[in-house]
Amino acid sequence: MTTLVESNRATIGRKEAPKLMLAAICACAKLHGIATITISYDGSGDEGAIDGVTLTGTAGEEGQQAPEIAMPNVPCSTWTVPYRGDAVAIESTFESALDDLGYELIAQNHAGWENGEGAFGEVIIDVEAGRATHDHNTRYVSYDSTAYEWEC
């Protein structure tokens, strides 16, 4: 369940939201041993969605792959950005907060990514560094035209 947080500063401007949302996610993730979060998305034809979230812990000995971690069902104090609105402080679940962050990070630079031929990509969060990187791929249709003219 998502509820608004009672505070003196319940809203912030949309451009500030990703930093605060990322900080909230990283704080929650650290409590559960999560080192990396990978959010994958895909869309086209006016529909798109986050289609996977992978959580991994820290790698053990050299050469060992980092273990995958199950999605914790825990509360998370974070922010959300309603359509065409300012960011609002909320109490949410960790999973829901990840969705909100993923969609907001994508929308900040690629609004309409789900339209037409669409796009796909990943948002990768380094929890310890408190940094998110976004790899976005836009699909498009192209054509090559030629014209010829002959005279007799």
mmCIF file of the C-alpha atoms, coordinates in Angstrom:
data_MODEL
# 
_entry.id   MODEL 
# 
loop_
_atom_site.group_PDB 
_atom_site.id 
_atom_site.type_symbol 
_atom_site.label_atom_id 
_atom_site.label_alt_id 
_atom_site.label_comp_id 
_atom_site.label_asym_id 
_atom_site.label_entity_id 
_atom_site.label_seq_id 
_atom_site.pdbx_PDB_ins_code 
_atom_site.Cartn_x 
_atom_site.Cartn_y 
_atom_site.Cartn_z 
_atom_site.occupancy 
_atom_site.B_iso_or_equiv 
_atom_site.pdbx_formal_charge 
_atom_site.auth_seq_id 
_atom_site.auth_comp_id 
_atom_site.auth_asym_id 
_atom_site.auth_atom_id 
_atom_site.pdbx_PDB_model_num 
ATOM 1   C CA . MET A 1 1   ? 0.000  0.000   0.000   1.00 0.00 ? 1   MET A CA 1 
ATOM 2   C CA . THR A 1 2   ? 1.276  3.461   -0.879  1.00 0.00 ? 2   THR A CA 1 
ATOM 3   C CA . THR A 1 3   ? 0.443  6.400   1.372   1.00 0.00 ? 3   THR A CA 1 
ATOM 4   C CA . LEU A 1 4   ? 1.520  10.025  1.439   1.00 0.00 ? 4   LEU A CA 1 
ATOM 5   C CA . VAL A 1 5   ? 4.068  10.942  4.098   1.00 0.00 ? 5   VAL A CA 1 
ATOM 6   C CA . GLU A 1 6   ? 3.084  13.707  6.477   1.00 0.00 ? 6   GLU A CA 1 
ATOM 7   C CA . SER A 1 7   ? 5.859  16.312  6.528   1.00 0.00 ? 7   SER A CA 1 
ATOM 8   C CA . ASN A 1 8   ? 6.546  20.011  6.194   1.00 0.00 ? 8   ASN A CA 1 
ATOM 9   C CA . ARG A 1 9   ? 8.054  19.402  2.751   1.00 0.00 ? 9   ARG A CA 1 
ATOM 10  C CA . ALA A 1 10  ? 5.733  16.891  1.143   1.00 0.00 ? 10  ALA A CA 1 
ATOM 11  C CA . THR A 1 11  ? 6.532  17.834  -2.478  1.00 0.00 ? 11  THR A CA 1 
ATOM 12  C CA . ILE A 1 12  ? 9.617  18.704  -4.532  1.00 0.00 ? 12  ILE A CA 1 
ATOM 13  C CA . GLY A 1 13  ? 10.177 19.652  -8.166  1.00 0.00 ? 13  GLY A CA 1 
ATOM 14  C CA . ARG A 1 14  ? 10.277 16.821  -10.689 1.00 0.00 ? 14  ARG A CA 1 
ATOM 15  C CA . LYS A 1 15  ? 13.921 17.414  -11.697 1.00 0.00 ? 15  LYS A CA 1 
ATOM 16  C CA . GLU A 1 16  ? 15.045 16.831  -8.090  1.00 0.00 ? 16  GLU A CA 1 
ATOM 17  C CA . ALA A 1 17  ? 13.076 13.615  -7.693  1.00 0.00 ? 17  ALA A CA 1 
ATOM 18  C CA . PRO A 1 18  ? 15.535 11.061  -9.159  1.00 0.00 ? 18  PRO A CA 1 
ATOM 19  C CA . LYS A 1 19  ? 18.279 11.920  -6.646  1.00 0.00 ? 19  LYS A CA 1 
ATOM 20  C CA . LEU A 1 20  ? 15.940 11.563  -3.676  1.00 0.00 ? 20  LEU A CA 1 
ATOM 21  C CA . MET A 1 21  ? 14.295 8.422   -5.075  1.00 0.00 ? 21  MET A CA 1 
ATOM 22  C CA . LEU A 1 22  ? 17.720 6.862   -5.718  1.00 0.00 ? 22  LEU A CA 1 
ATOM 23  C CA . ALA A 1 23  ? 18.909 7.725   -2.195  1.00 0.00 ? 23  ALA A CA 1 
ATOM 24  C CA . ALA A 1 24  ? 15.789 6.097   -0.693  1.00 0.00 ? 24  ALA A CA 1 
ATOM 25  C CA . ILE A 1 25  ? 16.207 2.935   -2.795  1.00 0.00 ? 25  ILE A CA 1 
ATOM 26  C CA . CYS A 1 26  ? 19.893 2.643   -1.911  1.00 0.00 ? 26  CYS A CA 1 
ATOM 27  C CA . ALA A 1 27  ? 19.162 3.053   1.808   1.00 0.00 ? 27  ALA A CA 1 
ATOM 28  C CA . CYS A 1 28  ? 16.555 0.259   1.701   1.00 0.00 ? 28  CYS A CA 1 
ATOM 29  C CA . ALA A 1 29  ? 18.742 -1.976  -0.479  1.00 0.00 ? 29  ALA A CA 1 
ATOM 30  C CA . LYS A 1 30  ? 21.756 -1.710  1.857   1.00 0.00 ? 30  LYS A CA 1 
ATOM 31  C CA . LEU A 1 31  ? 19.642 -2.999  4.752   1.00 0.00 ? 31  LEU A CA 1 
ATOM 32  C CA . HIS A 1 32  ? 18.985 -6.198  2.777   1.00 0.00 ? 32  HIS A CA 1 
ATOM 33  C CA . GLY A 1 33  ? 22.468 -6.930  1.420   1.00 0.00 ? 33  GLY A CA 1 
ATOM 34  C CA . ILE A 1 34  ? 21.683 -5.777  -2.119  1.00 0.00 ? 34  ILE A CA 1 
ATOM 35  C CA . ALA A 1 35  ? 24.728 -4.480  -4.015  1.00 0.00 ? 35  ALA A CA 1 
ATOM 36  C CA . THR A 1 36  ? 23.364 -4.081  -7.549  1.00 0.00 ? 36  THR A CA 1 
ATOM 37  C CA . ILE A 1 37  ? 19.888 -3.553  -8.958  1.00 0.00 ? 37  ILE A CA 1 
ATOM 38  C CA . THR A 1 38  ? 19.182 -4.045  -12.665 1.00 0.00 ? 38  THR A CA 1 
ATOM 39  C CA . ILE A 1 39  ? 15.878 -2.758  -14.027 1.00 0.00 ? 39  ILE A CA 1 
ATOM 40  C CA . SER A 1 40  ? 15.093 -3.890  -17.604 1.00 0.00 ? 40  SER A CA 1 
ATOM 41  C CA . TYR A 1 41  ? 12.382 -2.376  -19.780 1.00 0.00 ? 41  TYR A CA 1 
ATOM 42  C CA . ASP A 1 42  ? 10.966 -2.765  -23.276 1.00 0.00 ? 42  ASP A CA 1 
ATOM 43  C CA . GLY A 1 43  ? 8.171  -1.176  -25.238 1.00 0.00 ? 43  GLY A CA 1 
ATOM 44  C CA . SER A 1 44  ? 6.687  -0.387  -28.629 1.00 0.00 ? 44  SER A CA 1 
ATOM 45  C CA . GLY A 1 45  ? 3.345  0.230   -30.313 1.00 0.00 ? 45  GLY A CA 1 
ATOM 46  C CA . ASP A 1 46  ? 2.220  2.594   -27.528 1.00 0.00 ? 46  ASP A CA 1 
ATOM 47  C CA . GLU A 1 47  ? 2.837  0.047   -24.771 1.00 0.00 ? 47  GLU A CA 1 
ATOM 48  C CA . GLY A 1 48  ? 5.858  -0.488  -22.601 1.00 0.00 ? 48  GLY A CA 1 
ATOM 49  C CA . ALA A 1 49  ? 6.803  -1.758  -19.195 1.00 0.00 ? 49  ALA A CA 1 
ATOM 50  C CA . ILE A 1 50  ? 9.546  -2.638  -16.822 1.00 0.00 ? 50  ILE A CA 1 
ATOM 51  C CA . ASP A 1 51  ? 9.890  -6.308  -17.627 1.00 0.00 ? 51  ASP A CA 1 
ATOM 52  C CA . GLY A 1 52  ? 12.389 -7.418  -15.033 1.00 0.00 ? 52  GLY A CA 1 
ATOM 53  C CA . VAL A 1 53  ? 14.232 -6.437  -11.886 1.00 0.00 ? 53  VAL A CA 1 
ATOM 54  C CA . THR A 1 54  ? 17.310 -8.355  -10.780 1.00 0.00 ? 54  THR A CA 1 
ATOM 55  C CA . LEU A 1 55  ? 18.850 -7.886  -7.341  1.00 0.00 ? 55  LEU A CA 1 
ATOM 56  C CA . THR A 1 56  ? 22.347 -9.148  -6.591  1.00 0.00 ? 56  THR A CA 1 
ATOM 57  C CA . GLY A 1 57  ? 24.480 -9.194  -3.477  1.00 0.00 ? 57  GLY A CA 1 
ATOM 58  C CA . THR A 1 58  ? 28.201 -8.664  -3.272  1.00 0.00 ? 58  THR A CA 1 
ATOM 59  C CA . ALA A 1 59  ? 30.494 -11.126 -4.983  1.00 0.00 ? 59  ALA A CA 1 
ATOM 60  C CA . GLY A 1 60  ? 32.345 -13.528 -2.714  1.00 0.00 ? 60  GLY A CA 1 
ATOM 61  C CA . GLU A 1 61  ? 35.840 -14.664 -3.541  1.00 0.00 ? 61  GLU A CA 1 
ATOM 62  C CA . GLU A 1 62  ? 37.468 -13.601 -6.786  1.00 0.00 ? 62  GLU A CA 1 
ATOM 63  C CA . GLY A 1 63  ? 35.859 -15.292 -9.755  1.00 0.00 ? 63  GLY A CA 1 
ATOM 64  C CA . GLN A 1 64  ? 32.626 -16.037 -7.938  1.00 0.00 ? 64  GLN A CA 1 
ATOM 65  C CA . GLN A 1 65  ? 29.424 -14.608 -9.354  1.00 0.00 ? 65  GLN A CA 1 
ATOM 66  C CA . ALA A 1 66  ? 27.417 -12.333 -7.076  1.00 0.00 ? 66  ALA A CA 1 
ATOM 67  C CA . PRO A 1 67  ? 24.396 -14.160 -5.653  1.00 0.00 ? 67  PRO A CA 1 
ATOM 68  C CA . GLU A 1 68  ? 20.916 -13.210 -6.836  1.00 0.00 ? 68  GLU A CA 1 
ATOM 69  C CA . ILE A 1 69  ? 18.679 -11.970 -4.029  1.00 0.00 ? 69  ILE A CA 1 
ATOM 70  C CA . ALA A 1 70  ? 14.894 -12.377 -3.833  1.00 0.00 ? 70  ALA A CA 1 
ATOM 71  C CA . MET A 1 71  ? 12.802 -9.204  -3.810  1.00 0.00 ? 71  MET A CA 1 
ATOM 72  C CA . PRO A 1 72  ? 12.330 -8.251  -0.149  1.00 0.00 ? 72  PRO A CA 1 
ATOM 73  C CA . ASN A 1 73  ? 8.756  -7.488  0.857   1.00 0.00 ? 73  ASN A CA 1 
ATOM 74  C CA . VAL A 1 74  ? 9.607  -4.477  3.012   1.00 0.00 ? 74  VAL A CA 1 
ATOM 75  C CA . PRO A 1 75  ? 8.410  -0.896  3.382   1.00 0.00 ? 75  PRO A CA 1 
ATOM 76  C CA . CYS A 1 76  ? 10.415 1.957   1.856   1.00 0.00 ? 76  CYS A CA 1 
ATOM 77  C CA . SER A 1 77  ? 10.069 5.708   2.499   1.00 0.00 ? 77  SER A CA 1 
ATOM 78  C CA . THR A 1 78  ? 10.581 7.290   -0.901  1.00 0.00 ? 78  THR A CA 1 
ATOM 79  C CA . TRP A 1 79  ? 9.175  9.693   -3.482  1.00 0.00 ? 79  TRP A CA 1 
ATOM 80  C CA . THR A 1 80  ? 6.886  9.255   -6.464  1.00 0.00 ? 80  THR A CA 1 
ATOM 81  C CA . VAL A 1 81  ? 6.120  11.515  -9.398  1.00 0.00 ? 81  VAL A CA 1 
ATOM 82  C CA . PRO A 1 82  ? 2.485  11.620  -10.504 1.00 0.00 ? 82  PRO A CA 1 
ATOM 83  C CA . TYR A 1 83  ? 1.758  12.284  -14.174 1.00 0.00 ? 83  TYR A CA 1 
ATOM 84  C CA . ARG A 1 84  ? 2.547  15.957  -14.873 1.00 0.00 ? 84  ARG A CA 1 
ATOM 85  C CA . GLY A 1 85  ? 3.082  16.696  -11.197 1.00 0.00 ? 85  GLY A CA 1 
ATOM 86  C CA . ASP A 1 86  ? 5.738  17.389  -8.617  1.00 0.00 ? 86  ASP A CA 1 
ATOM 87  C CA . ALA A 1 87  ? 7.354  14.595  -6.633  1.00 0.00 ? 87  ALA A CA 1 
ATOM 88  C CA . VAL A 1 88  ? 5.484  13.554  -3.498  1.00 0.00 ? 88  VAL A CA 1 
ATOM 89  C CA . ALA A 1 89  ? 6.907  11.835  -0.409  1.00 0.00 ? 89  ALA A CA 1 
ATOM 90  C CA . ILE A 1 90  ? 5.310  8.410   0.109   1.00 0.00 ? 90  ILE A CA 1 
ATOM 91  C CA . GLU A 1 91  ? 5.511  5.222   2.120   1.00 0.00 ? 91  GLU A CA 1 
ATOM 92  C CA . SER A 1 92  ? 5.658  2.325   -0.309  1.00 0.00 ? 92  SER A CA 1 
ATOM 93  C CA . THR A 1 93  ? 6.996  -1.174  -0.695  1.00 0.00 ? 93  THR A CA 1 
ATOM 94  C CA . PHE A 1 94  ? 10.562 -1.638  -1.899  1.00 0.00 ? 94  PHE A CA 1 
ATOM 95  C CA . GLU A 1 95  ? 9.322  -3.291  -5.102  1.00 0.00 ? 95  GLU A CA 1 
ATOM 96  C CA . SER A 1 96  ? 6.891  -0.465  -5.872  1.00 0.00 ? 96  SER A CA 1 
ATOM 97  C CA . ALA A 1 97  ? 9.570  2.138   -5.123  1.00 0.00 ? 97  ALA A CA 1 
ATOM 98  C CA . LEU A 1 98  ? 11.888 0.406   -7.623  1.00 0.00 ? 98  LEU A CA 1 
ATOM 99  C CA . ASP A 1 99  ? 9.185  0.582   -10.311 1.00 0.00 ? 99  ASP A CA 1 
ATOM 100 C CA . ASP A 1 100 ? 8.595  4.280   -9.604  1.00 0.00 ? 100 ASP A CA 1 
ATOM 101 C CA . LEU A 1 101 ? 12.323 5.015   -9.779  1.00 0.00 ? 101 LEU A CA 1 
ATOM 102 C CA . GLY A 1 102 ? 12.799 3.015   -12.967 1.00 0.00 ? 102 GLY A CA 1 
ATOM 103 C CA . TYR A 1 103 ? 9.941  4.715   -14.788 1.00 0.00 ? 103 TYR A CA 1 
ATOM 104 C CA . GLU A 1 104 ? 11.038 8.159   -13.612 1.00 0.00 ? 104 GLU A CA 1 
ATOM 105 C CA . LEU A 1 105 ? 14.675 7.690   -14.652 1.00 0.00 ? 105 LEU A CA 1 
ATOM 106 C CA . ILE A 1 106 ? 13.547 6.530   -18.103 1.00 0.00 ? 106 ILE A CA 1 
ATOM 107 C CA . ALA A 1 107 ? 11.028 9.376   -18.494 1.00 0.00 ? 107 ALA A CA 1 
ATOM 108 C CA . GLN A 1 108 ? 13.499 12.079  -17.456 1.00 0.00 ? 108 GLN A CA 1 
ATOM 109 C CA . ASN A 1 109 ? 15.431 11.701  -20.731 1.00 0.00 ? 109 ASN A CA 1 
ATOM 110 C CA . HIS A 1 110 ? 13.253 9.522   -22.957 1.00 0.00 ? 110 HIS A CA 1 
ATOM 111 C CA . ALA A 1 111 ? 9.597  10.473  -22.613 1.00 0.00 ? 111 ALA A CA 1 
ATOM 112 C CA . GLY A 1 112 ? 7.521  8.460   -25.080 1.00 0.00 ? 112 GLY A CA 1 
ATOM 113 C CA . TRP A 1 113 ? 9.999  5.564   -25.198 1.00 0.00 ? 113 TRP A CA 1 
ATOM 114 C CA . GLU A 1 114 ? 7.097  3.140   -25.555 1.00 0.00 ? 114 GLU A CA 1 
ATOM 115 C CA . ASN A 1 115 ? 5.592  4.819   -28.631 1.00 0.00 ? 115 ASN A CA 1 
ATOM 116 C CA . GLY A 1 116 ? 5.987  3.816   -32.274 1.00 0.00 ? 116 GLY A CA 1 
ATOM 117 C CA . GLU A 1 117 ? 8.873  1.414   -32.781 1.00 0.00 ? 117 GLU A CA 1 
ATOM 118 C CA . GLY A 1 118 ? 9.684  1.879   -29.101 1.00 0.00 ? 118 GLY A CA 1 
ATOM 119 C CA . ALA A 1 119 ? 12.816 1.381   -27.098 1.00 0.00 ? 119 ALA A CA 1 
ATOM 120 C CA . PHE A 1 120 ? 14.450 -0.947  -24.598 1.00 0.00 ? 120 PHE A CA 1 
ATOM 121 C CA . GLY A 1 121 ? 17.216 -0.739  -22.063 1.00 0.00 ? 121 GLY A CA 1 
ATOM 122 C CA . GLU A 1 122 ? 18.451 -1.131  -18.530 1.00 0.00 ? 122 GLU A CA 1 
ATOM 123 C CA . VAL A 1 123 ? 18.902 1.023   -15.475 1.00 0.00 ? 123 VAL A CA 1 
ATOM 124 C CA . ILE A 1 124 ? 21.715 -0.359  -13.315 1.00 0.00 ? 124 ILE A CA 1 
ATOM 125 C CA . ILE A 1 125 ? 22.029 0.864   -9.745  1.00 0.00 ? 125 ILE A CA 1 
ATOM 126 C CA . ASP A 1 126 ? 25.311 0.516   -7.847  1.00 0.00 ? 126 ASP A CA 1 
ATOM 127 C CA . VAL A 1 127 ? 23.895 0.616   -4.326  1.00 0.00 ? 127 VAL A CA 1 
ATOM 128 C CA . GLU A 1 128 ? 27.184 1.259   -2.487  1.00 0.00 ? 128 GLU A CA 1 
ATOM 129 C CA . ALA A 1 129 ? 28.153 4.149   -4.791  1.00 0.00 ? 129 ALA A CA 1 
ATOM 130 C CA . GLY A 1 130 ? 24.592 5.500   -4.833  1.00 0.00 ? 130 GLY A CA 1 
ATOM 131 C CA . ARG A 1 131 ? 24.775 5.771   -8.613  1.00 0.00 ? 131 ARG A CA 1 
ATOM 132 C CA . ALA A 1 132 ? 22.444 4.744   -11.424 1.00 0.00 ? 132 ALA A CA 1 
ATOM 133 C CA . THR A 1 133 ? 23.462 4.330   -15.047 1.00 0.00 ? 133 THR A CA 1 
ATOM 134 C CA . HIS A 1 134 ? 20.955 4.148   -17.861 1.00 0.00 ? 134 HIS A CA 1 
ATOM 135 C CA . ASP A 1 135 ? 21.592 2.305   -21.135 1.00 0.00 ? 135 ASP A CA 1 
ATOM 136 C CA . HIS A 1 136 ? 18.779 3.219   -23.568 1.00 0.00 ? 136 HIS A CA 1 
ATOM 137 C CA . ASN A 1 137 ? 18.216 1.883   -27.089 1.00 0.00 ? 137 ASN A CA 1 
ATOM 138 C CA . THR A 1 138 ? 15.713 3.577   -29.388 1.00 0.00 ? 138 THR A CA 1 
ATOM 139 C CA . ARG A 1 139 ? 14.228 1.573   -32.251 1.00 0.00 ? 139 ARG A CA 1 
ATOM 140 C CA . TYR A 1 140 ? 13.405 3.265   -35.532 1.00 0.00 ? 140 TYR A CA 1 
ATOM 141 C CA . VAL A 1 141 ? 12.370 2.449   -39.061 1.00 0.00 ? 141 VAL A CA 1 
ATOM 142 C CA . SER A 1 142 ? 14.468 3.871   -41.835 1.00 0.00 ? 142 SER A CA 1 
ATOM 143 C CA . TYR A 1 143 ? 14.421 3.781   -45.590 1.00 0.00 ? 143 TYR A CA 1 
ATOM 144 C CA . ASP A 1 144 ? 16.676 4.737   -48.462 1.00 0.00 ? 144 ASP A CA 1 
ATOM 145 C CA . SER A 1 145 ? 15.219 6.471   -51.509 1.00 0.00 ? 145 SER A CA 1 
ATOM 146 C CA . THR A 1 146 ? 16.634 6.877   -54.984 1.00 0.00 ? 146 THR A CA 1 
ATOM 147 C CA . ALA A 1 147 ? 15.220 8.662   -58.023 1.00 0.00 ? 147 ALA A CA 1 
ATOM 148 C CA . TYR A 1 148 ? 16.296 8.441   -61.657 1.00 0.00 ? 148 TYR A CA 1 
ATOM 149 C CA . GLU A 1 149 ? 15.497 10.424  -64.725 1.00 0.00 ? 149 GLU A CA 1 
ATOM 150 C CA . TRP A 1 150 ? 16.145 9.626   -68.395 1.00 0.00 ? 150 TRP A CA 1 
ATOM 151 C CA . GLU A 1 151 ? 15.685 11.686  -71.487 1.00 0.00 ? 151 GLU A CA 1 
ATOM 152 C CA . CYS A 1 152 ? 15.343 10.427  -75.070 1.00 0.00 ? 152 CYS A CA 1 
# 
